[in-house]
Each structure stands twice: as C-alpha cells, then as structure tokens.
Amino acid sequence: MLLDFYCTLVDLSDPVRSRGFDDLARRLGLPLGPGELYRRYAEMISSEPAKDVAPGFVPYRTSWQSAGHRLLAPFGHESAAEQFADAYAQMHATAVIFPEVRDALRALARHFRMGVVANADHDYLTRCLDQNGLRFELLVDSETACCYKPEPPDLPASVRCTFGARGRGGDGRRYPGNRRPGVIGQVFGRRR
C-alpha cells in the first residue's frame, strides 16, 4: 500500500505553513500581518508560472528559491530567496505526525506492506521520517525519481510505470531509481 506523506501522515496544513511563513517574515523584518506572506505565496504560485525555473522536473528547493526571489522582491529582499527555500524545507523536515497515524499504521501493517510516495526532495523527507520515527519498506520521492507524483486517481498506474526500485539504501529503505516496470508490484508481493 502506497501512502501519501505530507498532509496525510504529517501535518503540513495551510495553518502550519502560514505560521512558518510568519516566522520568516518576522526574521526578515517584513511589514506584514499574520498569514500575509503565506497568502501572497499561495496566490503567486497558483497564478503565475515561474519564468526563471528550467522546464521539466526541478527539485523543490530550487523552485522555492525561484519563488522566494519573486515573493520577496517587492520588499527589496530578493537576496533572501535561499533563506526562504531553507525555511520552507525546514517546515517540511520538521512536520509533526498526526496523533492518530501511529495506531493507523500499526493496524495497516498487520495486513499490508507499506510505502510512502511524496512530492518532496529526498533530504527533508527522510529527515521528517526520522524525526517522527517512521519507517517504510518503500520510499518514493520526486527528487530521486526526477518526476512529480501524479494526483489521484492516476497515482497507482502512474507509480507502477514511472517509479522503479534501486534497491536498499544504507538506512535499509527501498528507493526509486531504474524505472523497471512492475517493480512496485514485486515489492508489495503481487504483479499488476
């Protein structure tokens, strides 16, 4: 069973992101009220394409640097784009598990082999898994796979076609890599 990670197993909801953006705005001395920087960010990414990011797959940290540059330019803080990207990655790395998740995962583990799929860069995703004490047999992140996770209902078929298994990393987790068809089914004990 593949599980989505952010906002499903750990809390990275809009209020959590908004508080993180508020902290950054305070550190930068931006003249904004609570929630304002996140609101501007959400509007910006939903309404204007990034012109300074290469086409195709781009790691999130890179896209966040680009977004940070555009978001902070009206305040004269374009140079803080990397700080913005670091702060957003830190929010992802330190997201806290929802209270009911441990019990739900224990119940599911009695019946299923489980993995996580996430639109995320590998470093902060694994940090978040570690800080929450979560272990999964399969970890599929967009940075390692060099593509973004499709949205349901296309996810299961797309994951089978797009992601393969490169074997186990030094931490014992399975990672995506060589795009061999059918690997997801093999990893979870059945062919599709």
DOTINU-869740 format. One record per residue (C-alpha): residue number from 1; residue in one letter; x, y, z. Coordinates in steps of 0.2 Angstrom, whole numbers, plus 5000, padded with zeros to 4 digits. Layout:
N
<kese resi="NUM" resn="A" c1="X" c2="Y" c3="Z"/>
...
# end
This chain:
192
<kese resi="1" resn="M" c1="5000" c2="5000" c3="5000"/>
<kese resi="2" resn="L" c1="5007" c2="5017" c3="4995"/>
<kese resi="3" resn="L" c1="5003" c2="5031" c3="5006"/>
<kese resi="4" resn="D" c1="5004" c2="5050" c3="5003"/>
<kese resi="5" resn="F" c1="5015" c2="5058" c3="5016"/>
<kese resi="6" resn="Y" c1="5013" c2="5077" c3="5018"/>
<kese resi="7" resn="C" c1="4996" c2="5082" c3="5025"/>
<kese resi="8" resn="T" c1="4991" c2="5064" c3="5026"/>
<kese resi="9" resn="L" c1="5003" c2="5056" c3="5039"/>
<kese resi="10" resn="V" c1="5011" c2="5073" c3="5045"/>
<kese resi="11" resn="D" c1="5004" c2="5090" c3="5047"/>
<kese resi="12" resn="L" c1="5009" c2="5102" c3="5034"/>
<kese resi="13" resn="S" c1="4992" c2="5110" c3="5033"/>
<kese resi="14" resn="D" c1="4990" c2="5129" c3="5027"/>
<kese resi="15" resn="P" c1="4989" c2="5135" c3="5046"/>
<kese resi="16" resn="V" c1="5006" c2="5126" c3="5049"/>
<kese resi="17" resn="R" c1="5014" c2="5133" c3="5033"/>
<kese resi="18" resn="S" c1="5006" c2="5151" c3="5037"/>
<kese resi="19" resn="R" c1="5015" c2="5151" c3="5055"/>
<kese resi="20" resn="G" c1="5031" c2="5146" c3="5047"/>
<kese resi="21" resn="F" c1="5030" c2="5160" c3="5034"/>
<kese resi="22" resn="D" c1="5025" c2="5172" c3="5048"/>
<kese resi="23" resn="D" c1="5042" c2="5167" c3="5057"/>
<kese resi="24" resn="L" c1="5052" c2="5170" c3="5041"/>
<kese resi="25" resn="A" c1="5043" c2="5187" c3="5038"/>
<kese resi="26" resn="R" c1="5047" c2="5192" c3="5056"/>
<kese resi="27" resn="R" c1="5066" c2="5187" c3="5054"/>
<kese resi="28" resn="L" c1="5067" c2="5197" c3="5038"/>
<kese resi="29" resn="G" c1="5058" c2="5212" c3="5046"/>
<kese resi="30" resn="L" c1="5044" c2="5212" c3="5033"/>
<kese resi="31" resn="P" c1="5029" c2="5224" c3="5036"/>
<kese resi="32" resn="L" c1="5016" c2="5210" c3="5035"/>
<kese resi="33" resn="G" c1="5002" c2="5204" c3="5047"/>
<kese resi="34" resn="P" c1="4999" c2="5186" c3="5052"/>
<kese resi="35" resn="G" c1="4996" c2="5175" c3="5037"/>
<kese resi="36" resn="E" c1="5000" c2="5188" c3="5024"/>
<kese resi="37" resn="L" c1="5016" c2="5181" c3="5017"/>
<kese resi="38" resn="Y" c1="5009" c2="5164" c3="5015"/>
<kese resi="39" resn="R" c1="4993" c2="5171" c3="5007"/>
<kese resi="40" resn="R" c1="5004" c2="5180" c3="4994"/>
<kese resi="41" resn="Y" c1="5014" c2="5165" c3="4991"/>
<kese resi="42" resn="A" c1="4999" c2="5154" c3="4988"/>
<kese resi="43" resn="E" c1="4992" c2="5167" c3="4976"/>
<kese resi="44" resn="M" c1="5008" c2="5169" c3="4967"/>
<kese resi="45" resn="I" c1="5011" c2="5150" c3="4964"/>
<kese resi="46" resn="S" c1="4993" c2="5147" c3="4958"/>
<kese resi="47" resn="S" c1="4993" c2="5162" c3="4947"/>
<kese resi="48" resn="E" c1="5009" c2="5165" c3="4938"/>
<kese resi="49" resn="P" c1="5021" c2="5152" c3="4931"/>
<kese resi="50" resn="A" c1="5039" c2="5153" c3="4936"/>
<kese resi="51" resn="K" c1="5049" c2="5161" c3="4922"/>
<kese resi="52" resn="D" c1="5066" c2="5158" c3="4930"/>
<kese resi="53" resn="V" c1="5065" c2="5139" c3="4933"/>
<kese resi="54" resn="A" c1="5070" c2="5127" c3="4919"/>
<kese resi="55" resn="P" c1="5056" c2="5116" c3="4911"/>
<kese resi="56" resn="G" c1="5054" c2="5098" c3="4916"/>
<kese resi="57" resn="F" c1="5057" c2="5092" c3="4933"/>
<kese resi="58" resn="V" c1="5065" c2="5104" c3="4946"/>
<kese resi="59" resn="P" c1="5069" c2="5099" c3="4964"/>
<kese resi="60" resn="Y" c1="5058" c2="5108" c3="4976"/>
<kese resi="61" resn="R" c1="5072" c2="5118" c3="4985"/>
<kese resi="62" resn="T" c1="5077" c2="5125" c3="4968"/>
<kese resi="63" resn="S" c1="5059" c2="5130" c3="4964"/>
<kese resi="64" resn="W" c1="5057" c2="5138" c3="4981"/>
<kese resi="65" resn="Q" c1="5072" c2="5148" c3="4978"/>
<kese resi="66" resn="S" c1="5064" c2="5155" c3="4962"/>
<kese resi="67" resn="A" c1="5048" c2="5158" c3="4971"/>
<kese resi="68" resn="G" c1="5057" c2="5166" c3="4986"/>
<kese resi="69" resn="H" c1="5065" c2="5178" c3="4974"/>
<kese resi="70" resn="R" c1="5049" c2="5183" c3="4966"/>
<kese resi="71" resn="L" c1="5039" c2="5184" c3="4983"/>
<kese resi="72" resn="L" c1="5052" c2="5194" c3="4992"/>
<kese resi="73" resn="A" c1="5057" c2="5206" c3="4978"/>
<kese resi="74" resn="P" c1="5043" c2="5219" c3="4982"/>
<kese resi="75" resn="F" c1="5051" c2="5221" c3="4999"/>
<kese resi="76" resn="G" c1="5069" c2="5223" c3="4992"/>
<kese resi="77" resn="H" c1="5074" c2="5206" c3="5000"/>
<kese resi="78" resn="E" c1="5077" c2="5196" c3="4984"/>
<kese resi="79" resn="S" c1="5094" c2="5191" c3="4991"/>
<kese resi="80" resn="A" c1="5084" c2="5181" c3="5005"/>
<kese resi="81" resn="A" c1="5077" c2="5169" c3="4992"/>
<kese resi="82" resn="E" c1="5089" c2="5155" c3="4998"/>
<kese resi="83" resn="Q" c1="5084" c2="5159" c3="5016"/>
<kese resi="84" resn="F" c1="5066" c2="5157" c3="5010"/>
<kese resi="85" resn="A" c1="5070" c2="5140" c3="5002"/>
<kese resi="86" resn="D" c1="5079" c2="5134" c3="5018"/>
<kese resi="87" resn="A" c1="5064" c2="5139" c3="5029"/>
<kese resi="88" resn="Y" c1="5052" c2="5130" c3="5018"/>
<kese resi="89" resn="A" c1="5062" c2="5114" c3="5018"/>
<kese resi="90" resn="Q" c1="5064" c2="5115" c3="5037"/>
<kese resi="91" resn="M" c1="5045" c2="5116" c3="5038"/>
<kese resi="92" resn="H" c1="5044" c2="5100" c3="5028"/>
<kese resi="93" resn="A" c1="5058" c2="5092" c3="5038"/>
<kese resi="94" resn="T" c1="5050" c2="5096" c3="5055"/>
<kese resi="95" resn="A" c1="5032" c2="5092" c3="5051"/>
<kese resi="96" resn="V" c1="5024" c2="5083" c3="5065"/>
<kese resi="97" resn="I" c1="5015" c2="5066" c3="5063"/>
<kese resi="98" resn="F" c1="4996" c2="5067" c3="5066"/>
<kese resi="99" resn="P" c1="4991" c2="5059" c3="5083"/>
<kese resi="100" resn="E" c1="4981" c2="5045" c3="5075"/>
<kese resi="101" resn="V" c1="4994" c2="5040" c3="5062"/>
<kese resi="102" resn="R" c1="5004" c2="5028" c3="5073"/>
<kese resi="103" resn="D" c1="4989" c2="5017" c3="5078"/>
<kese resi="104" resn="A" c1="4983" c2="5018" c3="5060"/>
<kese resi="105" resn="L" c1="5000" c2="5012" c3="5053"/>
<kese resi="106" resn="R" c1="5001" c2="4998" c3="5066"/>
<kese resi="107" resn="A" c1="4983" c2="4992" c3="5061"/>
<kese resi="108" resn="L" c1="4988" c2="4993" c3="5042"/>
<kese resi="109" resn="A" c1="5004" c2="4984" c3="5044"/>
<kese resi="110" resn="R" c1="4995" c2="4969" c3="5050"/>
<kese resi="111" resn="H" c1="4988" c2="4967" c3="5033"/>
<kese resi="112" resn="F" c1="4999" c2="4977" c3="5020"/>
<kese resi="113" resn="R" c1="5016" c2="4980" c3="5016"/>
<kese resi="114" resn="M" c1="5018" c2="4999" c3="5015"/>
<kese resi="115" resn="G" c1="5027" c2="5013" c3="5007"/>
<kese resi="116" resn="V" c1="5027" c2="5032" c3="5005"/>
<kese resi="117" resn="V" c1="5026" c2="5042" c3="4990"/>
<kese resi="118" resn="A" c1="5029" c2="5061" c3="4991"/>
<kese resi="119" resn="N" c1="5032" c2="5076" c3="4980"/>
<kese resi="120" resn="A" c1="5047" c2="5081" c3="4990"/>
<kese resi="121" resn="D" c1="5066" c2="5082" c3="4990"/>
<kese resi="122" resn="H" c1="5074" c2="5067" c3="4997"/>
<kese resi="123" resn="D" c1="5084" c2="5076" c3="5011"/>
<kese resi="124" resn="Y" c1="5070" c2="5084" c3="5020"/>
<kese resi="125" resn="L" c1="5058" c2="5070" c3="5018"/>
<kese resi="126" resn="T" c1="5070" c2="5057" c3="5026"/>
<kese resi="127" resn="R" c1="5073" c2="5070" c3="5040"/>
<kese resi="128" resn="C" c1="5055" c2="5071" c3="5043"/>
<kese resi="129" resn="L" c1="5053" c2="5052" c3="5043"/>
<kese resi="130" resn="D" c1="5067" c2="5050" c3="5055"/>
<kese resi="131" resn="Q" c1="5061" c2="5064" c3="5067"/>
<kese resi="132" resn="N" c1="5044" c2="5056" c3="5068"/>
<kese resi="133" resn="G" c1="5051" c2="5038" c3="5070"/>
<kese resi="134" resn="L" c1="5043" c2="5032" c3="5054"/>
<kese resi="135" resn="R" c1="5050" c2="5018" c3="5043"/>
<kese resi="136" resn="F" c1="5043" c2="5011" c3="5027"/>
<kese resi="137" resn="E" c1="5048" c2="4997" c3="5016"/>
<kese resi="138" resn="L" c1="5047" c2="5009" c3="5000"/>
<kese resi="139" resn="L" c1="5051" c2="5027" c3="4999"/>
<kese resi="140" resn="V" c1="5047" c2="5036" c3="4983"/>
<kese resi="141" resn="D" c1="5051" c2="5054" c3="4982"/>
<kese resi="142" resn="S" c1="5050" c2="5066" c3="4967"/>
<kese resi="143" resn="E" c1="5068" c2="5072" c3="4968"/>
<kese resi="144" resn="T" c1="5075" c2="5054" c3="4967"/>
<kese resi="145" resn="A" c1="5063" c2="5049" c3="4954"/>
<kese resi="146" resn="C" c1="5066" c2="5065" c3="4944"/>
<kese resi="147" resn="C" c1="5047" c2="5067" c3="4942"/>
<kese resi="148" resn="Y" c1="5032" c2="5074" c3="4951"/>
<kese resi="149" resn="K" c1="5019" c2="5062" c3="4959"/>
<kese resi="150" resn="P" c1="5003" c2="5062" c3="4949"/>
<kese resi="151" resn="E" c1="4987" c2="5066" c3="4958"/>
<kese resi="152" resn="P" c1="4974" c2="5053" c3="4961"/>
<kese resi="153" resn="P" c1="4965" c2="5044" c3="4953"/>
<kese resi="154" resn="D" c1="4980" c2="5041" c3="4941"/>
<kese resi="155" resn="L" c1="4993" c2="5038" c3="4955"/>
<kese resi="156" resn="P" c1="4993" c2="5019" c3="4956"/>
<kese resi="157" resn="A" c1="4995" c2="5015" c3="4937"/>
<kese resi="158" resn="S" c1="5007" c2="5030" c3="4935"/>
<kese resi="159" resn="V" c1="5018" c2="5025" c3="4950"/>
<kese resi="160" resn="R" c1="5020" c2="5007" c3="4943"/>
<kese resi="161" resn="C" c1="5025" c2="5014" c3="4926"/>
<kese resi="162" resn="T" c1="5036" c2="5029" c3="4932"/>
<kese resi="163" resn="F" c1="5045" c2="5023" c3="4948"/>
<kese resi="164" resn="G" c1="5057" c2="5008" c3="4949"/>
<kese resi="165" resn="A" c1="5067" c2="5001" c3="4964"/>
<kese resi="166" resn="R" c1="5085" c2="5004" c3="4965"/>
<kese resi="167" resn="G" c1="5087" c2="4993" c3="4980"/>
<kese resi="168" resn="R" c1="5090" c2="4997" c3="4998"/>
<kese resi="169" resn="G" c1="5100" c2="5012" c3="5004"/>
<kese resi="170" resn="G" c1="5111" c2="5012" c3="5019"/>
<kese resi="171" resn="D" c1="5097" c2="5016" c3="5030"/>
<kese resi="172" resn="G" c1="5088" c2="5000" c3="5025"/>
<kese resi="173" resn="R" c1="5074" c2="5008" c3="5015"/>
<kese resi="174" resn="R" c1="5070" c2="5005" c3="4997"/>
<kese resi="175" resn="Y" c1="5072" c2="5019" c3="4985"/>
<kese resi="176" resn="P" c1="5066" c2="5023" c3="4967"/>
<kese resi="177" resn="G" c1="5078" c2="5023" c3="4953"/>
<kese resi="178" resn="N" c1="5079" c2="5012" c3="4937"/>
<kese resi="179" resn="R" c1="5061" c2="5013" c3="4932"/>
<kese resi="180" resn="R" c1="5059" c2="4994" c3="4929"/>
<kese resi="181" resn="P" c1="5041" c2="4990" c3="4925"/>
<kese resi="182" resn="G" c1="5032" c2="4980" c3="4938"/>
<kese resi="183" resn="V" c1="5044" c2="4983" c3="4952"/>
<kese resi="184" resn="I" c1="5030" c2="4991" c3="4964"/>
<kese resi="185" resn="G" c1="5020" c2="4975" c3="4962"/>
<kese resi="186" resn="Q" c1="5035" c2="4964" c3="4965"/>
<kese resi="187" resn="V" c1="5040" c2="4974" c3="4981"/>
<kese resi="188" resn="F" c1="5022" c2="4973" c3="4988"/>
<kese resi="189" resn="G" c1="5021" c2="4954" c3="4983"/>
<kese resi="190" resn="R" c1="5009" c2="4955" c3="4968"/>
<kese resi="191" resn="R" c1="5011" c2="4959" c3="4950"/>
<kese resi="192" resn="R" c1="4999" c2="4971" c3="4941"/>
# end
